[in-house]
């Protein structure tokens, strides 16, 4: 059996020395494997295969587990930015090492942007050898991220059925009162993170809206605001190329013939410049009141 076979057959990312020895490894073979690059010694007594997710390696090397947006992203949930590693540590954690060098003790100078989480977990049984469970990751996200981005992660976890609806009550039961307003805003119908953020932006601006609306002759649209503006959250993945553009323009034309304004908003505006989205909606609403539609 090769090292790769062992990790795959046992479905582990991190293997303890004791488990490897029980499977037939020796101290000499482990040392040879690390020297040849067949194994990575993540931390004393813990090994990984080359090519392991660098966030996982950083978490284990430091002495903790993936947390918050890092754990959620690893589970396939939408997060805004997973560049930096978020790591959960036990309250009594000690002998912490630098995330990218197991020979250095952890210090402010070598954290390299790593975010540490020390809170008590609500479901420790869901932890793996390298990550907290998704429910705890979502609790941490709500505490750590801006509300609109936390909402997007909660929506997405529900939309993909990675958590059950009843888990939401448990999540908000341990969160402070000033964030409870977010709970009734959760809606698993949003099909992407940017749709969730768009919904939050529009709701906070005070507009009336409906999401995932079916319009006869057009199909389903992301959102209808104030009954007359169809707002679509466009992304490069589904709207790049002339064929996609032609489809979008045909759709906009059909909406116009039915008396709707169309507003296609980019990912970067939804996520980073929501004031532009709000201003655009206000502009179209003003235009809708300025001109009267005459149907001949």
N, C-alpha and C positions, 0 to 999 in steps of 0.2 A: 504494500500500500504506500502510495506517495503522500507527501504532506498535503497536496491539493485534494487527494481522495479523502483524507481524514476530515478536512474542514467541510467538504461538500457532503459527505455521507452523514456527518454529525450535525450539519446545518448550523455551524458556528462561525462567527467572524473573529472571535478572540478565544484562544485555547489556553487553559491553565496547564502549567508544567505537569502537575499530578495526573491530569487526564491524558496528556501525551505519553507520559511514562507508562501509564496503565495500558495504553494501546501498543506498547512495544518500543517506544523511543528510549534512548539513553541520554545521559548528560553529554556524552561525547558526540552523539549524533545531533543533538540540539545545537551544540556549539558549532559543529561543522556546518549545519544548515544556516545559521545566522551569518557565519563568516562567508559563505558562498552566495548569500542573498536569497536562498530558498525560503527562509523564514525571516520575519522581522521581530525582534524582541521589543515589544511595545513598552513593557514595564517589567519589573522583576517578577518572574513567575507567570508572565503572560506573553503569548506569541500570536502573530498574525501572518497572513500570506502577503507577499508583495502585491501591490495594486489595490490594497485596502483603501476604502474611502478615507481621505486625509482628515476629515472631520472626526470620524470614528477613532482613528489612530491618535489624534490630538487629545480627545476626551479620555481615552484609556491611559495614554501616556501621562496625562496630568494627574490621574487618579480618580476620575469620575465617569459620567455617562453623558451621551448626547442629551441635550435639553432644548426646550423652547423651539425656536424656528429650525434649529438643526435637526432635532428629533422629528418634527413634523415634516420637514422636507424629505428626510430619509424615508418616511412612511408614505410619501407621495402626495402630501397635502400642499396646497398653494401657500407660499410665503413670499413676502415682498423681496427680500434679499437674504440669501443664505451664504454670503461671502464669508462672514465671520462665524467662528464656531461658538456655540452656546453649550455650556457644560454644567451639569448638575452635580453637586457635591454633598456628601453627607454632612450633617451639622458638626460631627466630630472628625471630619477628614483631616488627615495629617500627612506628612512626608510628600507633599505635593511637588510634582516635577514640572518643568517647563513643557508646554504643549508640543514643541518641536525638537526637544532635546532631553532625553531621559536622564542625562548625566547632570543637569542643572536643576537646582531647586527653584520653585516658582517665585518670581519677583515681579514687581510692576514693570520693570524694563524688558522682560522676556515674555510677557503675556501675548504680544502680537495681536492685539484686538480681540482676544478671547473674552467672552462674557461669562461670568460665573453666577450660578443660581444655587442658593443655599436653603431654600424653603422646604418645608415638610411635604412629602408626596401624599396624595390622597389614595393612590392605588399602587403601592410598591410591588404587588404581585405581578403587575404588568411589565415590570422592567426586564430587559434582557441584560446580557453581560456587557452591553455597550450603549444602551439607550433607555431613557425613561419611557413609560407607556404613552400612547397618544393623548389620552385624557389629561394626564399631568402636563404634557407638552403644551396643550391648548390652554390650560390654566396659566402656565408661565407666559405664553404669548399674550394673553389678555393683560397680564400685569406689566409686560415688557414693551409691547409694541403700541403704536398709535391705534386708537379705537377702530378706525376704518380698515386698517390692515388686519387687526385681530378678528374683526367681523368676517373678513374675506376668508381667513383660515377656518373659522368655525363653519361658515356656509359650505366651504369646499369639503371639509371632512364629512359633513352630513350628506352632501350631494353624492359623494362617492361611496356612501354607506360604510365608511371606515369606523364610525361611531354610531351608536343608536340615539334616537331623539331623547330618550330618558337620561342620557349621560349629560345633557346640557344642564339639567337641574343640579346635578352633582358638581359640575364645574363652577356654576355661579354661587353655589352654597358656600364656597370658601373664598369668594372674591369680595372686596370692599363695597360698601353701599354706593359710592360715587360712580361705579361702573355698571351697576345693575340695569341701567337704562338700555344697555346694549343687548340684553337677553331677548326682549320681544322683537328686536330688529332682525334676528337671525332668520334666514329664509333659504332652505336647501334648493329652491328652484333655480337660483343663480348658477349658471353653468361654468363660470370662470371667476377668478379672483377679481379681475377688473370690473366685471359686472356687479359684484358685491360692493366694491368701493364706489362705483358710479351710483348705485342705489343709496348708499350712505350719504354721499355728497348731495344728491338731489333731495333726500329726505331732510337733511340738516338745513338746507336752504329754504325749506318750507313749501316746496311745490307739491301739488297733488300728482300722483303717478300710479301706474300699474306696470308690472313686469310680465315678461313672457306672454305678450298679448297676441292672439290670433286675429289677423285682419283678412277678411274675405278678398280673394284675388291677389293677395300679396304673400300671405303666410305669417309665420310667427316673427315678432320683432322683440328686441331686448326690452324696450321700455316705451311707454307713451306718457308724456308729461302734459298735465293740464288738458288732456283730451285732444290735443292738436299737434303736438310735437313728438315725432318718433325719434328716439335717441338710440343709436346703435354703438356698442363698444367694439371698435375695429381693432384688429391685430394683424401684424404682418403675416402670421402663419396662414390665415384664412382669406386674406384680402390682397395678396400680392399677385402681380401678373395681369395682363390685359383681360384675360377671360374672367377673372374674379372682379376686376373693375367694371367690365361691361355688365356683369350680373348685378353688381351693386347699383349702377346707374339706372338700369332697367327697373330695379326695385324702387329706387327713389322716384322715378317717373310715375310708376304706378301709384305710389303713395300720394304724389302731388295731384294726380287726377282724382283722388278720393278726398282731397282737401287737407292733407297732412303736410306739415313742414318736416323735412328730414335733417337730422343733425348726426353726423358721424364723428365721434370723438376718438382721439388717439390714446393709446395706452399711456404715453408719457404725460399727457394732459390730465388724464383721470388720476394717475398716481401722484404726480409731482406738481401739477398746476390746476387743482380743482376749481380755483377761482375763475379760470378761463372757461371752464365748462358751465359754471353758473352764469357768467356774463353772457355767454352765447345763448343760453336758454332764455334769459331775460330779454335779449335782443330780438329773438324770434317771437316771443310773446308780445313784445311791443309792436312788432310788424303785423302780427295777426290781428291786433286791435285797430291798427291804422288803416288797413285795407279790407274792403268787404268783398267776399267771393261771390261772383254772380254766375249762376249756372243757367245756361241757355237751353 
